[in-house]
Amino acid sequence: MKKIFYVTIVTACTMLSLAVASCSKSDDGADTLNISVDELSFAADARPSTISVSSNLQWTSTAPEWIALSPESGSGSASVTVTAEKNEGIERSGTIRFTAGSMEKSIEVKQEGVDFNISRYTFEFDSDCTPIEATISSKYDWEIVMPEGASWLDISPLEGTIGETKVTFTPKPFTDRTPRNKQLLTLNYGSTFVMLTVSQAMPNTAPEAPVLLSPAENASDVKVNATFQWQAATDPDGDELTYKLMVSGNNGATWTTTSTSETSVKLTNLMDKNTAYIWKVEASDAFGGKTESTTRTFTTGDGGAYADGEITRWQTESAGAPMPVQLIIMGDGYVADDYVAGGAFDQHVEQAIEAFFGVEPFTTYRNYFRISTVAVYSQERGATVLEDMTGCKAQTRNTAFSATLEGGNSTGTSCDYEKVFSYAHKVPGVTDEVLRNTTVLLLINLNVYAGTCMMESTGRSVSMCPAGPTFGAVVSHEGGGHGFGRLLDEYRYYNASLPETSKSQITQWRAIDQYYGYNISLTNDRSQVHWKQYFTMPGYEAVGLFEGACLYGMGVWRPEYISCMEDNRSYYNAPSREAIVRRICRASGTTFSMSTFVSNDKVKSDNTRTTRTPEYFVPLAPPILIDK
């Protein structure tokens, strides 16, 4: 038995030795390594391919980085999956190598490239102007077309040929605050194109927090239609700011918000009576910088009606000038019920303010103004009308300032001017000296087209504006043009020369105020006319000498073909705008600068209508001139 067992063991060992020998040698005893193919080709988005590997030894493989093998090594026979990554560049090639012992076999691989590709299509640059590189792979010549709006960007190179090209996109350093918003670049190749998007973040510092003015902290009995006011915030970068007023009647659970570019605003809807509110203001620049003010608390009262004689400040000046430019608004023909919150008087005041400041240069200089209203009760609504007129029969009304319309074919209007001035004096800070540098807007509660301005040689004025179908245009002409700008009419209806008496009066008034009637000239000598500086200034090509003004067609000249002082359009000509800004500077205690005026002058030519008003246009009555 022991002998048999021994033989068995020897026989088993012998068989194992033969098996090992058969795995490591070919039939003739040599090492082997065989690959089923010697080359492979892939499309740009090719699917995997399969090859066979056989060897009587352990084998390993190496491949280009864009080729994956599975498995990468083994022994004996194996099926190997060869996968090429998607090619988004030009045609490429490489070698796969298999090694077993001292033997090596290789497969040449290549992959088609795309017709065209760029490694990225969107370029969002940081505020440090860090360059971004992209790779263009193309079978065609190509070029990048730069629009004017992307002049802040350097691209190198801007064009290339067939093959693979590295392109560097480099923003230029910032020299101003012009936003570098999204721009589209065109990249042409072959007979087609692709679009690239470029944009850059602006280096930005958030604005300072607004300082709240009114309602004051813990204020009580606040009107339900209160005006919210705050000081203009300062932006370290000099950016223009917008504001968001936030008001909450439930301690911040929900907020009512109103956006504005001004520093005062009213809510669209009335607040609740006898309710505690909190409010704050957020200042924002155009580049994402935002800062909130502190939060204040106030409580509304029983109502929002104005008492007879009550003065309300609708806007506080925020320009930082030594003095505010006062604008005083009051009404005639408004009864007690019209002075409730959001009533007729409030609505007409809102319309008048928007009209007055809706025309340049008042829009730009609005923050120089302090706007105050005076509630004055009349016994009856409306105004006295002497003759039947469009929209109203002749009538007599008992009103606070005795506003009277001529009616018929006239738009002439008058009132008790001294009584108007006496109420204007009730406004804090308003003296006769102040009134010489502003106007009082007297809103007349009558739905007709009419209006007149009473102008004194001293500078005081009352601009009478019925709340008719073209109310805003009347406010612009009478209030902004005559009353504040001290401009004269540019109508021309008589085919005759301006009378000598009119010329004499203009000359006399200009001896008191050299900018009186600054929109008309008594000479057509281009070297002598007082707006001659505009003739050579870029952007003011519309300024010239056009004969006819002050109702007469000859012997007097206006600076531009047409403006507000002819047909009430929302545009004052250049000398008129200059006169208005000069008066703003005079009233605010600041110095007028022609260069500053020009840089702030946003609308240098008429952008409303270019043709003259048809002959059926009804002119407003000439101003009432009182020599004091």
CORMO-V105489 format. One record per pair of residues at least 12 apart in sequence whose ideal C-beta (glycine too) atoms are under 8 Angstrom apart, sorted by the first residue. I is the first residue (numbers start at 1). J is the second residue. D is the distance in whole Angstrom. If there is no record, write none. Layout:
((I:J:D) (I:J:D))
This chain:
((23:56:6) (23:76:7) (24:56:6) (24:57:7) (25:56:6) (26:56:6) (31:55:8) (31:56:6) (31:57:6) (31:100:7) (31:101:5) (31:102:8) (31:103:6) (32:54:7) (32:55:6) (32:56:5) (32:57:8) (32:100:8) (32:103:8) (33:53:8) (33:54:8) (33:55:4) (33:57:7) (33:59:6) (33:98:6) (33:99:8) (33:100:4) (33:101:8) (33:103:4) (33:104:8) (33:105:5) (34:52:8) (34:53:7) (34:54:5) (34:55:7) (34:105:7) (35:51:6) (35:52:7) (35:53:6) (35:98:6) (35:105:5) (35:107:6) (36:51:5) (36:52:4) (36:53:8) (37:51:5) (37:107:6) (38:106:7) (38:107:6) (38:108:7) (39:107:6) (39:108:4) (39:109:7) (39:110:8) (40:82:6) (40:96:8) (40:107:6) (40:108:8) (40:109:5) (40:110:8) (41:109:8) (41:110:6) (41:111:7) (41:112:8) (42:84:4) (42:87:8) (42:109:7) (42:110:7) (42:111:4) (42:112:7) (43:111:7) (43:112:5) (44:86:7) (44:87:5) (44:88:8) (44:111:7) (44:112:5) (44:113:6) (44:114:5) (45:86:5) (45:87:8) (46:84:5) (46:111:7) (48:81:5) (48:82:6) (48:83:4) (48:84:8) (49:81:8) (49:82:5) (49:83:8) (50:79:6) (50:80:7) (50:81:6) (50:82:7) (51:79:8) (51:80:5) (51:82:6) (51:107:7) (52:77:7) (52:78:7) (52:79:6) (52:80:7) (53:74:7) (53:77:7) (53:78:5) (53:79:8) (53:80:5) (53:98:6) (54:76:7) (54:77:4) (54:78:8) (55:75:7) (55:76:7) (55:100:4) (55:103:8) (56:76:7) (57:75:7) (57:100:4) (57:101:5) (57:103:8) (58:73:7) (58:74:8) (58:75:5) (58:100:7) (59:73:6) (59:74:6) (59:75:7) (59:98:6) (59:99:6) (59:100:4) (60:72:7) (60:73:4) (60:98:7) (60:99:5) (60:100:8) (61:73:6) (61:80:8) (61:96:6) (61:97:7) (61:98:5) (61:99:7) (62:96:7) (62:97:5) (62:99:8) (63:82:8) (63:94:7) (63:96:5) (63:97:8) (63:109:8) (64:92:8) (64:94:3) (64:95:7) (64:96:8) (64:109:7) (66:84:6) (66:85:5) (66:87:7) (66:92:7) (66:94:7) (66:111:7) (67:82:6) (67:83:7) (67:84:6) (67:85:8) (67:94:7) (67:96:6) (67:109:6) (68:82:8) (68:83:5) (68:85:8) (69:81:7) (69:82:6) (69:83:8) (69:96:7) (70:83:7) (82:96:7) (82:109:8) (84:109:7) (84:111:5) (87:111:5) (87:112:7) (87:113:6) (87:114:7) (88:114:6) (88:117:4) (88:119:7) (88:137:7) (89:113:6) (89:114:7) (89:117:6) (89:135:7) (89:137:4) (89:164:6) (90:113:4) (90:114:8) (90:137:5) (90:138:8) (90:139:8) (90:163:6) (90:164:5) (91:110:7) (91:111:7) (91:112:6) (91:113:4) (92:110:7) (92:111:5) (92:113:7) (93:108:7) (93:109:7) (93:110:4) (93:111:7) (94:108:8) (94:109:5) (94:110:8) (95:107:7) (95:108:6) (95:109:7) (96:109:6) (113:137:6) (113:139:7) (114:137:6) (114:139:8) (115:138:7) (115:139:5) (115:140:7) (115:190:7) (116:136:8) (116:137:7) (116:138:5) (116:139:7) (116:140:7) (116:142:7) (116:189:5) (116:190:7) (116:194:8) (117:136:7) (117:137:5) (117:138:8) (118:134:6) (118:135:7) (118:136:5) (118:137:8) (118:167:8) (118:187:7) (118:194:7) (118:196:7) (119:134:5) (119:135:4) (119:136:8) (120:132:8) (120:134:5) (121:194:7) (121:195:7) (121:196:6) (121:197:7) (122:196:8) (122:197:5) (123:169:5) (123:196:7) (123:197:7) (123:198:5) (123:199:8) (124:199:6) (124:200:7) (124:201:8) (125:169:8) (125:171:5) (125:180:8) (125:198:7) (125:199:7) (125:200:4) (125:201:7) (126:200:8) (126:201:6) (127:200:7) (127:201:5) (127:202:6) (127:203:4) (127:204:7) (129:170:7) (129:171:4) (129:172:7) (129:173:6) (129:174:8) (129:200:8) (131:168:5) (131:169:6) (131:170:4) (131:171:8) (132:168:8) (132:169:5) (133:166:6) (133:167:7) (133:168:5) (133:169:7) (134:166:8) (134:167:5) (134:169:7) (135:164:6) (135:165:7) (135:166:6) (135:167:7) (136:160:6) (136:164:7) (136:165:5) (136:167:6) (136:187:8) (137:163:8) (137:164:5) (138:160:7) (138:162:6) (138:163:7) (138:165:8) (138:189:5) (139:162:6) (139:190:8) (140:162:7) (140:189:5) (140:190:4) (141:159:7) (141:160:7) (141:161:5) (141:162:7) (141:189:7) (142:159:7) (142:160:6) (142:187:6) (142:188:6) (142:189:4) (143:158:6) (143:159:4) (143:160:8) (143:187:7) (143:188:5) (144:158:5) (144:159:7) (144:167:8) (144:185:6) (144:186:7) (144:187:5) (144:188:8) (144:196:7) (145:185:7) (145:186:4) (145:187:8) (145:188:7) (146:158:7) (146:185:6) (147:183:6) (147:184:7) (147:185:7) (149:183:5) (150:183:4) (150:185:6) (150:198:6) (152:171:6) (152:172:5) (152:178:8) (152:180:5) (152:200:7) (153:169:6) (153:170:7) (153:171:6) (153:172:7) (153:198:6) (153:200:8) (154:169:8) (154:170:5) (154:171:8) (154:172:6) (155:167:6) (155:168:7) (155:169:5) (155:170:8) (156:168:5) (156:170:7) (169:198:7) (171:200:5) (174:202:7) (174:203:6) (177:202:7) (177:237:6) (177:238:7) (177:239:6) (179:202:6) (179:286:6) (179:287:7) (180:199:6) (180:200:4) (180:201:8) (180:202:7) (181:199:6) (182:197:6) (182:198:7) (182:199:4) (183:197:7) (183:198:5) (183:199:7) (184:196:7) (184:197:6) (185:197:8) (185:198:6) (201:287:8) (202:287:4) (203:237:8) (204:237:6) (204:239:8) (204:285:7) (204:287:4) (204:288:7) (204:289:5) (205:235:8) (205:236:4) (205:237:6) (205:289:7) (206:285:7) (206:289:4) (206:290:6) (206:291:5) (207:233:5) (207:234:7) (207:235:4) (207:236:7) (207:239:7) (207:241:6) (207:283:4) (207:284:7) (207:285:6) (207:289:6) (207:290:8) (207:291:5) (208:233:5) (208:234:4) (208:235:7) (208:236:8) (208:283:7) (208:291:6) (209:233:7) (209:283:7) (209:291:5) (209:292:6) (209:293:5) (209:294:7) (210:230:5) (210:231:6) (210:232:8) (210:233:5) (210:243:7) (210:263:8) (210:281:4) (210:282:8) (210:283:5) (210:291:8) (210:293:5) (211:230:6) (211:231:4) (211:233:8) (211:293:7) (212:229:8) (212:230:5) (212:279:7) (212:280:7) (212:281:7) (212:293:5) (212:294:7) (212:296:5) (213:229:4) (213:230:5) (213:231:6) (213:316:6) (214:226:8) (214:227:7) (214:228:7) (214:229:5) (214:313:8) (214:316:7) (215:228:7) (215:279:7) (215:296:7) (215:298:4) (216:296:7) (216:298:7) (217:296:5) (217:297:6) (217:298:8) (218:297:6) (218:298:7) (219:298:4) (219:299:7) (220:298:7) (220:299:5) (220:301:7) (221:299:7) (221:300:8) (221:301:3) (221:302:8) (222:271:8) (222:277:8) (222:298:5) (222:299:7) (222:300:5) (222:301:6) (223:300:7) (223:301:7) (223:303:7) (223:304:4) (223:341:6) (224:270:5) (224:271:5) (224:272:7) (224:273:6) (224:300:5) (224:301:8) (224:303:7) (224:304:4) (224:341:5) (225:266:6) (225:267:8) (225:270:6) (225:271:8) (225:304:4) (225:341:4) (225:342:6) (225:346:6) (226:266:7) (226:271:7) (226:300:8) (226:304:8) (227:264:6) (227:265:7) (227:266:5) (227:312:7) (227:313:7) (227:314:5) (227:315:7) (228:245:5) (228:247:7) (228:264:7) (228:265:6) (228:266:7) (228:267:8) (228:279:6) (228:281:8) (229:263:6) (229:264:4) (229:313:8) (229:315:7) (229:316:5) (230:243:7) (230:263:6) (230:264:7) (230:281:5) (230:293:7) (231:263:7) (231:318:6) (232:263:5) (232:318:4) (232:319:8) (232:320:8) (232:367:6) (233:283:4) (233:291:7) (235:283:8) (235:285:6) (235:289:8) (237:285:7) (237:287:8) (237:289:8) (239:285:4) (239:286:6) (239:287:7) (239:289:8) (240:261:8) (240:285:7) (240:286:7) (241:261:8) (241:283:5) (241:284:7) (241:285:6) (242:259:6) (242:260:7) (242:261:5) (242:283:8) (242:284:5) (243:259:7) (243:260:6) (243:261:7) (243:262:8) (243:263:7) (243:265:8) (243:281:5) (243:282:7) (243:283:6) (243:284:7) (244:257:6) (244:258:7) (244:259:5) (244:260:8) (244:281:7) (244:282:4) (244:284:7) (245:257:7) (245:258:5) (245:259:8) (245:260:7) (245:265:6) (245:267:8) (245:279:7) (245:281:6) (246:279:7) (246:280:5) (246:281:7) (246:282:7) (247:267:6) (247:271:7) (247:277:6) (247:278:8) (247:279:5) (248:277:7) (248:278:5) (248:279:7) (249:271:7) (249:272:6) (249:275:5) (249:276:7) (249:277:5) (251:276:8) (251:278:6) (252:278:6) (256:269:8) (262:315:7) (262:366:7) (262:367:7) (263:315:8) (263:316:7) (263:318:4) (263:367:6) (264:314:7) (264:315:5) (264:316:6) (266:350:8) (270:304:7) (270:341:6) (270:342:6) (271:300:5) (272:300:7) (273:300:6) (273:301:7) (273:302:6) (273:303:7) (274:299:7) (274:300:6) (274:301:7) (274:302:7) (275:299:7) (275:300:5) (276:297:7) (276:298:8) (276:299:5) (277:297:7) (277:298:6) (277:299:7) (277:300:7) (278:295:5) (278:296:7) (278:297:5) (279:295:7) (279:296:6) (279:298:7) (280:292:6) (280:293:5) (280:294:7) (280:295:5) (280:296:7) (281:293:5) (303:340:7) (303:341:7) (304:340:7) (304:341:3) (304:342:7) (305:336:8) (305:339:6) (305:340:5) (305:341:6) (305:343:8) (306:339:4) (306:345:8) (306:373:8) (306:375:4) (307:375:7) (308:336:7) (308:375:6) (308:376:7) (308:377:4) (309:374:7) (309:375:7) (309:376:7) (309:423:8) (309:426:7) (310:374:8) (310:375:5) (311:372:6) (311:373:7) (311:374:6) (311:375:8) (311:426:6) (311:427:6) (311:428:7) (312:372:7) (312:373:5) (312:375:7) (313:370:7) (313:371:7) (313:372:5) (314:329:8) (314:349:7) (314:353:7) (314:371:4) (314:372:7) (314:373:6) (315:353:8) (315:366:8) (315:369:6) (315:370:7) (315:371:4) (316:370:6) (317:367:6) (317:368:6) (317:369:6) (317:370:5) (317:588:8) (318:367:5) (319:365:8) (319:367:4) (319:368:5) (319:588:7) (321:368:6) (321:588:4) (321:589:6) (321:590:5) (322:588:7) (322:589:4) (322:590:7) (323:587:7) (323:588:5) (323:589:4) (324:368:7) (324:369:7) (324:370:4) (324:429:7) (324:588:7) (325:365:8) (325:368:5) (325:369:5) (325:370:7) (325:437:7) (325:438:6) (325:584:6) (325:587:4) (325:588:5) (326:369:8) (326:370:6) (326:372:7) (326:427:7) (326:429:7) (326:430:6) (326:434:5) (326:435:8) (326:438:5) (326:587:7) (327:356:7) (327:369:5) (327:370:7) (327:371:5) (327:372:7) (327:438:6) (327:439:7) (327:441:7) (328:372:6) (328:373:8) (328:374:7) (328:424:5) (328:427:6) (328:430:7) (328:438:7) (328:440:5) (328:441:7) (329:349:6) (329:352:6) (329:353:8) (329:371:7) (329:372:7) (329:373:5) (329:374:8) (329:440:8) (329:441:5) (329:443:7) (330:373:7) (330:374:4) (330:375:8) (330:376:5) (330:401:8) (330:420:7) (330:423:6) (330:424:8) (330:440:7) (330:441:8) (330:442:6) (330:443:7) (331:345:5) (331:348:7) (331:349:8) (331:375:8) (331:376:7) (331:442:7) (331:443:4) (331:444:7) (331:445:6) (332:376:7) (332:378:6) (332:383:7) (332:399:5) (332:400:6) (332:401:4) (332:402:8) (332:403:4) (332:415:6) (332:442:6) (332:443:7) (332:444:5) (332:445:7) (333:378:5) (333:380:7) (333:381:5) (333:382:5) (333:383:5) (333:397:6) (333:399:5) (333:403:6) (333:444:6) (333:445:4) (333:446:6) (334:376:8) (334:377:7) (334:378:6) (334:381:7) (334:443:8) (334:445:5) (335:377:6) (335:378:6) (335:379:7) (335:380:7) (335:381:6) (336:377:5) (338:381:7) (338:445:7) (339:375:5) (339:377:7) (344:445:6) (345:373:8) (345:375:7) (345:443:8) (345:445:8) (348:443:5) (348:445:7) (348:467:5) (348:471:7) (349:373:6) (349:443:7) (351:467:7) (351:471:6) (351:472:6) (351:475:8) (352:441:6) (352:443:6) (352:465:7) (352:471:7) (352:472:8) (352:475:5) (352:479:7) (353:371:6) (354:472:7) (355:471:7) (355:472:3) (355:473:7) (355:475:4) (355:476:6) (356:441:7) (356:475:5) (356:476:7) (356:479:6) (356:480:6) (357:369:8) (358:472:7) (358:476:8) (358:570:6) (359:476:5) (359:480:6) (359:564:7) (359:570:5) (359:571:7) (359:572:6) (360:571:8) (360:572:7) (360:577:6) (360:601:7) (360:602:6) (360:603:5) (361:572:8) (361:577:5) (361:580:6) (361:581:5) (361:584:8) (361:600:7) (361:601:7) (361:602:8) (362:480:6) (362:580:7) (363:602:8) (364:600:5) (364:602:6) (365:581:7) (365:584:5) (365:600:8) (368:584:6) (368:587:8) (368:588:5) (370:429:8) (372:427:5) (372:430:8) (374:423:5) (374:424:7) (374:426:6) (374:427:7) (376:400:5) (376:401:7) (376:423:6) (377:400:7) (378:397:8) (378:398:7) (378:399:4) (378:400:5) (378:445:8) (379:398:4) (379:399:7) (380:397:5) (380:398:5) (380:399:6) (381:397:7) (381:445:5) (382:395:7) (382:397:5) (382:399:7) (382:445:6) (382:446:5) (383:397:6) (383:399:6) (383:403:4) (383:404:7) (383:405:6) (383:444:5) (383:445:7) (383:446:5) (383:466:7) (384:396:5) (384:397:5) (384:399:7) (384:402:7) (384:403:7) (384:404:4) (384:405:7) (385:404:8) (385:405:5) (385:407:5) (385:446:8) (385:448:8) (386:404:7) (386:405:7) (386:406:5) (386:407:5) (386:408:8) (387:406:7) (387:407:4) (387:408:4) (388:407:6) (388:408:7) (389:405:7) (389:407:4) (389:408:6) (389:409:8) (389:410:8) (389:448:6) (389:450:8) (390:448:7) (390:449:7) (391:447:6) (391:448:5) (391:449:7) (391:468:7) (391:469:8) (392:405:8) (392:407:7) (392:446:7) (392:447:8) (392:448:5) (394:407:6) (400:419:8) (401:415:5) (401:416:5) (401:419:6) (401:420:6) (401:442:7) (402:415:6) (402:416:5) (402:419:8) (403:415:5) (403:442:7) (403:444:5) (403:446:8) (403:464:7) (405:444:8) (405:446:7) (405:448:7) (405:450:5) (405:466:7) (406:621:8) (410:450:8) (410:621:6) (411:449:7) (411:450:4) (411:451:6) (411:452:7) (411:618:7) (411:619:7) (411:620:5) (411:621:5) (412:450:7) (412:452:5) (412:621:4) (413:444:7) (413:450:5) (413:451:6) (413:452:4) (413:464:4) (413:466:7) (413:621:7) (414:452:7) (414:454:7) (414:464:7) (414:624:7) (415:442:6) (415:454:8) (415:462:7) (415:464:6) (417:454:5) (417:462:5) (420:440:6) (420:442:6) (420:462:5) (421:435:6) (421:440:7) (421:460:7) (421:462:8) (424:440:5) (432:460:8) (434:587:8) (435:459:7) (435:460:5) (436:458:5) (436:459:4) (436:460:6) (437:459:6) (437:583:6) (437:586:6) (437:587:4) (438:484:7) (438:587:6) (439:453:8) (439:461:4) (439:462:7) (439:463:5) (439:479:6) (439:483:3) (439:484:5) (440:461:7) (440:462:5) (440:463:7) (440:483:8) (441:463:5) (441:465:6) (441:475:7) (441:479:5) (441:483:7) (442:462:6) (442:463:7) (442:464:5) (442:465:7) (443:465:6) (443:466:8) (443:467:6) (444:464:6) (444:465:7) (444:466:4) (444:467:7) (445:466:8) (445:467:6) (446:466:5) (446:467:7) (446:468:7) (447:466:7) (447:467:6) (447:468:5) (447:469:7) (448:466:5) (448:468:5) (449:466:7) (449:468:5) (449:469:6) (449:470:6) (449:474:7) (449:618:7) (450:466:5) (450:468:7) (450:474:8) (450:620:7) (450:621:8) (451:463:8) (451:464:6) (451:465:5) (451:466:6) (451:474:4) (451:477:7) (451:478:5) (451:620:5) (451:621:7) (452:464:5) (452:478:7) (452:620:7) (452:621:5) (452:622:8) (452:623:7) (452:624:6) (453:478:5) (453:479:8) (453:482:4) (453:483:5) (453:623:5) (453:624:7) (454:623:7) (454:624:4) (454:626:7) (455:482:6) (455:483:7) (455:486:7) (455:623:5) (455:624:7) (455:625:6) (455:626:7) (456:626:5) (456:627:8) (456:628:5) (457:508:8) (457:509:5) (457:512:6) (457:513:8) (457:625:8) (457:626:7) (457:627:5) (457:628:5) (458:512:8) (458:628:5) (459:486:7) (459:513:6) (460:628:8) (461:482:7) (461:483:4) (461:484:8) (461:486:8) (462:483:7) (463:475:7) (463:478:4) (463:479:4) (463:482:7) (463:483:4) (463:484:8) (464:478:7) (465:478:6) (465:479:6) (470:568:7) (473:568:4) (473:569:8) (473:570:8) (474:568:7) (474:620:7) (476:564:6) (476:568:6) (476:570:6) (477:564:6) (477:565:7) (477:568:5) (477:620:6) (478:620:7) (480:564:7) (480:572:7) (480:580:7) (481:564:6) (481:565:5) (481:572:7) (481:576:7) (482:623:5) (484:580:6) (484:583:6) (485:518:8) (485:519:8) (485:572:7) (485:576:6) (485:579:5) (485:580:4) (485:583:7) (486:513:7) (486:515:7) (486:516:5) (486:517:7) (486:518:8) (486:579:7) (486:583:7) (487:517:7) (487:518:7) (487:519:5) (487:565:5) (487:572:8) (487:576:5) (487:579:7) (488:506:8) (488:517:4) (488:519:6) (488:520:5) (488:549:7) (488:550:6) (488:565:7) (488:623:8) (489:549:7) (489:550:6) (489:551:7) (489:565:6) (489:566:7) (489:619:7) (489:620:8) (489:622:6) (489:623:8) (490:519:7) (490:520:7) (490:548:8) (490:549:5) (490:550:8) (490:558:5) (490:562:8) (490:563:6) (490:565:4) (490:566:4) (491:549:8) (491:550:8) (491:551:5) (491:566:6) (491:619:5) (492:548:3) (492:549:6) (492:550:8) (492:551:7) (492:552:6) (492:553:5) (493:551:5) (493:553:8) (493:619:7) (494:551:6) (494:552:5) (494:553:6) (495:553:5) (495:554:8) (496:552:6) (496:553:7) (496:554:6) (497:552:6) (497:554:4) (497:555:3) (497:556:8) (498:522:8) (498:549:8) (498:550:6) (498:552:4) (498:554:7) (498:555:4) (498:556:4) (499:552:8) (502:550:6) (502:552:8) (503:522:6) (503:555:8) (503:556:8) (505:625:7) (505:627:8) (506:520:8) (506:522:7) (507:522:8) (508:627:8) (509:625:8) (509:627:8) (515:579:5) (515:582:6) (515:583:7) (518:530:7) (518:531:8) (518:575:5) (518:576:7) (518:578:7) (518:579:4) (519:549:8) (519:558:6) (519:559:6) (519:563:7) (519:565:6) (519:572:8) (519:573:6) (519:575:5) (519:576:4) (519:579:7) (520:549:5) (520:550:6) (520:556:6) (520:557:7) (520:558:6) (521:545:7) (521:556:7) (521:557:5) (521:558:8) (521:559:8) (522:555:8) (522:556:6) (522:557:8) (523:557:7) (524:545:5) (524:547:7) (524:557:5) (526:545:7) (529:545:6) (529:557:7) (530:575:7) (531:543:6) (531:559:5) (531:574:7) (531:575:4) (531:578:8) (533:594:7) (534:559:7) (534:574:5) (534:575:7) (537:598:7) (539:604:4) (539:605:8) (540:574:6) (540:604:6) (540:605:8) (541:605:7) (542:560:5) (542:561:7) (542:573:8) (542:574:8) (542:604:8) (542:605:4) (542:606:7) (543:559:5) (543:560:6) (543:573:7) (543:574:5) (543:575:7) (544:559:7) (544:560:7) (545:557:5) (545:559:7) (546:558:5) (546:559:7) (546:560:7) (546:561:6) (550:622:8) (551:622:7) (558:573:7) (559:573:5) (559:574:6) (559:575:5) (559:576:8) (560:573:4) (560:574:7) (560:605:8) (560:606:7) (561:606:8) (561:612:7) (562:606:7) (562:609:8) (562:611:8) (562:612:6) (562:613:7) (563:576:6) (563:606:7) (564:576:8) (566:612:8) (566:613:7) (567:612:8) (567:613:4) (567:617:6) (568:620:7) (569:606:7) (569:608:5) (569:609:6) (570:608:6) (571:603:7) (571:606:5) (571:607:7) (571:608:5) (573:606:8) (574:601:8) (574:604:7) (577:597:8) (577:601:6) (578:594:8) (578:597:6) (581:597:5) (581:600:8))
